[in-house]
Amino acid sequence: MHISSEDIIYQDEVMVAVNKPIDLPVHKNDFMPADAEYLTKQVGKLLNESVFPVHRLDSKTSGIIILAFSSETAAALSKMFEQRKVVKSYLLVCKGVPGEGVFDKDVLIKKKKKRQSASTAYKTIKTLETQISYKNDVDVSLSLVKATPKTGRWHQLRQHFAMNRTDILGDTQHGDWTLNKIMTENKGVKRLLLHAESLELEHPHTGEKLSLKAKMPEAFNSVLNQLSGLEYSLV
């Protein structure tokens, strides 16, 4: 997957916002081969600029991410994220009907057995009734949800929705394995249906209010348009 000019959401002299595709890491890590592709590398080549990561976005999650053109701007933006001065919103498709509310539940810390506090506001936008049945679940409902994390923990949304038994579709680490298998085999859903839709923040230098948005991926539209007619029964 390669970044093109169509993926640039916003750009000025100090920063750029990009619509990141799935399966593209933000930056290189020690486990990657020398010729591995990652977001900062591709954006740097596209814009002929040195770029610096500001915040995290999992490889399997698509959507908006900000990169800076200097370490100083990256530090200023990172501080805004740490101080929770940036409003982040996500779109996701999950099992069931979570409704509207706030998850205030501790989540696991990556590679540790400890937990830390986490908070996620959520609101169901649309619900589809399907004829998917398996195990003890009959005619499973699926929902398009907008989620706004108040904290920034590892896999926070994925953990919160799994704890609530409203697993995010395509989540192979925390989600519903059987439902994922059904969706892959019957509808070709091969990705995590989690998308970073928008960021609201003040410009780190000018103070201008920015409202940046990455359009919903076609994979979401495809799933939502087809799911209501999907029949599947696993006894």
BELHUZI-V644300 format. One record per residue. N is the residue number from 1. RES is the residue in one letter. OMEGA is omega in whole degrees, -180 to 180 (none if undefined). BURIAL is # if it has 9 or more other ideal C-beta (glycine too) atoms within 8 Angstrom, else .. D_LAST is the distance of its C-alpha to the last C-alpha in Angstrom with 1 decimal. Layout:
n=[N/N]
res=[RES/RES]
omega=[OMEGA/OMEGA]
burial=[BURIAL/BURIAL]
d_last=[D_LAST/D_LAST]
//
This chain:
n=[1/2/3/4/5/6/7/8/9/10/11/12/13/14/15/16/17/18/19/20/21/22/23/24/25/26/27/28/29/30/31/32/33/34/35/36/37/38/39/40/41/42/43/44/45/46/47/48/49/50/51/52/53/54/55/56/57/58/59/60/61/62/63/64/65/66/67/68/69/70/71/72/73/74/75/76/77/78/79/80/81/82/83/84/85/86/87/88/89/90/91/92/93/94/95/96/97/98/99/100/101/102/103/104/105/106/107/108/109/110/111/112/113/114/115/116/117/118/119/120/121/122/123/124/125/126/127/128/129/130/131/132/133/134/135/136/137/138/139/140/141/142/143/144/145/146/147/148/149/150/151/152/153/154/155/156/157/158/159/160/161/162/163/164/165/166/167/168/169/170/171/172/173/174/175/176/177/178/179/180/181/182/183/184/185/186/187/188/189/190/191/192/193/194/195/196/197/198/199/200/201/202/203/204/205/206/207/208/209/210/211/212/213/214/215/216/217/218/219/220/221/222/223/224/225/226/227/228/229/230/231/232/233/234/235]
res=[M/H/I/S/S/E/D/I/I/Y/Q/D/E/V/M/V/A/V/N/K/P/I/D/L/P/V/H/K/N/D/F/M/P/A/D/A/E/Y/L/T/K/Q/V/G/K/L/L/N/E/S/V/F/P/V/H/R/L/D/S/K/T/S/G/I/I/I/L/A/F/S/S/E/T/A/A/A/L/S/K/M/F/E/Q/R/K/V/V/K/S/Y/L/L/V/C/K/G/V/P/G/E/G/V/F/D/K/D/V/L/I/K/K/K/K/K/R/Q/S/A/S/T/A/Y/K/T/I/K/T/L/E/T/Q/I/S/Y/K/N/D/V/D/V/S/L/S/L/V/K/A/T/P/K/T/G/R/W/H/Q/L/R/Q/H/F/A/M/N/R/T/D/I/L/G/D/T/Q/H/G/D/W/T/L/N/K/I/M/T/E/N/K/G/V/K/R/L/L/L/H/A/E/S/L/E/L/E/H/P/H/T/G/E/K/L/S/L/K/A/K/M/P/E/A/F/N/S/V/L/N/Q/L/S/G/L/E/Y/S/L/V]
omega=[-177/178/176/180/179/-179/179/-179/-177/177/170/-174/-176/-175/178/175/-173/173/-175/175/176/175/175/179/180/-179/-177/172/-173/-176/-178/173/-175/-176/-178/176/176/-169/-177/178/-177/180/177/178/-178/-175/-177/-179/168/-179/-176/179/-178/-178/-173/169/-176/179/-176/179/176/171/-169/175/-179/173/-179/180/176/179/180/179/178/180/180/179/179/179/178/177/-179/-179/177/177/179/178/-179/177/-178/168/178/173/-176/176/176/-178/-177/-180/-180/-180/-179/171/173/-177/177/179/180/173/-177/176/177/180/-179/176/176/-176/179/-178/-179/173/-178/178/178/-179/-175/178/178/174/-180/175/177/178/177/-179/-180/-178/-178/180/-175/173/176/-174/168/-172/170/-178/-180/180/177/176/-177/-178/179/179/-174/-178/-179/179/-178/-178/176/178/-178/-177/171/-172/176/-179/178/179/-176/-179/-177/-168/-176/-175/-177/179/177/-180/178/-177/179/-176/-175/-178/176/179/-175/-179/172/-178/179/-172/176/-170/-172/174/175/-176/172/178/-174/-178/-175/-177/179/178/-180/174/-172/-174/175/-176/-179/-178/179/179/178/180/-179/-180/-177/-179/-174/-167/-174/180/-176/176/177/178/178/-176/none]
burial=[././#/./././#/#/#/#/./././#/#/#/#/#/#/#/#/#/./#/#/#/./././././#/./././././#/#/#/#/#/#/#/./#/#/./././#/#/#/#/#/./#/././#/#/#/#/#/#/#/#/#/#/#/././#/#/./#/#/#/./#/#/././././#/./#/#/#/#/#/#/#/#/#/./#/././././#/./././#/#/#/././././././././#/#/#/#/#/./#/././#/#/./#/./#/#/#/./././././#/#/#/#/#/#/#/#/#/#/#/#/./#/./#/#/#/#/#/#/#/#/./././#/#/#/#/#/#/././#/#/././#/#/#/./#/#/#/././#/./#/./#/#/#/#/#/#/#/#/#/#/#/#/#/#/./././././#/./#/./#/././././#/#/#/./#/#/./#/#/././#/./#/././.]
d_last=[38.4/41.9/43.6/45.8/48.3/45.6/43.7/46.8/46.3/49.6/52.6/56.0/58.6/56.8/53.0/50.3/46.8/44.2/40.7/39.0/36.2/33.2/33.5/37.3/38.7/41.5/43.9/44.4/43.6/44.7/41.6/42.1/44.1/47.5/46.5/43.3/42.8/42.6/43.4/46.9/47.9/46.8/48.2/51.4/51.9/51.1/53.6/56.0/55.9/55.1/52.1/50.9/47.5/47.5/44.0/40.6/37.6/34.8/34.5/31.0/32.2/34.2/37.0/40.4/42.5/46.2/48.5/52.2/55.2/57.0/56.2/58.1/56.0/52.8/54.0/54.8/51.4/49.6/51.5/50.5/46.8/47.5/49.4/46.5/48.8/46.2/43.5/40.3/37.5/34.1/31.4/27.8/24.4/21.9/18.7/19.4/22.9/25.4/28.3/31.7/33.4/34.2/32.4/35.0/33.2/34.5/32.9/33.2/36.2/35.5/36.0/37.0/35.5/37.3/36.2/38.3/38.4/36.8/36.6/34.6/35.1/32.4/32.1/29.2/30.6/27.9/24.4/21.9/19.2/16.3/13.2/11.1/8.0/6.0/6.3/9.0/10.2/10.3/12.7/14.0/17.8/19.8/23.5/26.7/28.8/32.3/33.0/36.4/36.8/39.8/39.8/39.2/37.1/35.1/31.7/32.4/30.2/27.3/27.7/28.3/25.3/23.0/24.7/24.0/20.2/21.0/20.6/22.6/20.7/21.7/22.8/22.0/24.1/23.3/20.2/16.4/15.6/12.0/13.3/16.3/14.7/12.9/16.3/18.3/16.6/16.4/19.5/21.5/21.8/23.5/25.6/25.7/26.0/28.9/32.4/35.8/37.1/40.5/43.3/46.2/49.2/53.0/54.6/55.9/59.4/60.1/58.0/56.7/53.4/50.7/47.4/45.5/42.3/39.9/38.2/34.4/33.0/31.9/28.5/27.9/29.2/27.1/23.8/24.9/26.1/22.9/20.0/20.3/19.4/16.4/13.2/9.9/6.3/3.8/0.0]
//
